[in-house]
Amino acid sequence: MPARERPGRVLSCCAVIVAALLLPPRAALAVDVPAKMREKLATCAACHGENGVSPNQEVPSLAAQPEIFTQWQLVYMRDGVRKVEAMEAVVKDMTDSDIRFYGAYFAALPPPAPEHARPNDAESAEVLNLIKPRRCANCHGDTMAGQGEVPRVAGQRADYLVKALRDFRQNVRRGRGNAVMIEMVATVTDSDIRLLAEYLSRLP
């Protein structure tokens, strides 16, 4: 049985979800969105933020994530392969058609704008010493924008990236490509993880 991801924010996140469901659908979500999807998109926005850009600690931004990546994550959570307590009620009744819609919807949103300035040359050189030997660009792409089943990590929240990398290192994150990521992060230190996460979060 896969270990559960740290629940931490589950109760507060669920409270926000309940509040969101009591509100009328926002006009911004009504454009090109089937009526039956609006309520769940409001639920998504409660934790993952307006337009898929997360304002919440350790909650990922979904905007501009590759379509297939988002679809697979929803399948893993719906089918119990990946345990995220805050998502259980959201995904349990999703159909494959719903999942395809959400993958396409979030993929079409503009990527998050970095909150901080781009890394300088010295910072970039330090991080490249971590990235190049691990061949991160082979899967995530030269710009770290992700592709196919591999997530966009450029512009992602640094605190979420720290959590995700630690989860891979501890082998508590399940899904396709898990073995590759475990190998890639097996020898990184907490300091390396923080450095890498901060760098990636500042990429456009």
Secondary structure, 3 states (H helix, E strand, C coil): CCCCCCCCCHHHHHHHHHHHHCCCCCHHHHCCCCHHHHHHHHHHHHHHCHHHCCCCCCCCCCCCCCHHHHHHHHHHHHCCCCCCHHHHHHHCCCCHHHHHHHHHHHHCCCCCCCCCCCCCHHHHHHHHHHHHHHCHHHHHCCCCCCECCECCCCCCCHHHHHHHHHHHHCCCCCCCCHHHHHHHHCCCCHHHHHHHHHHHHCCC
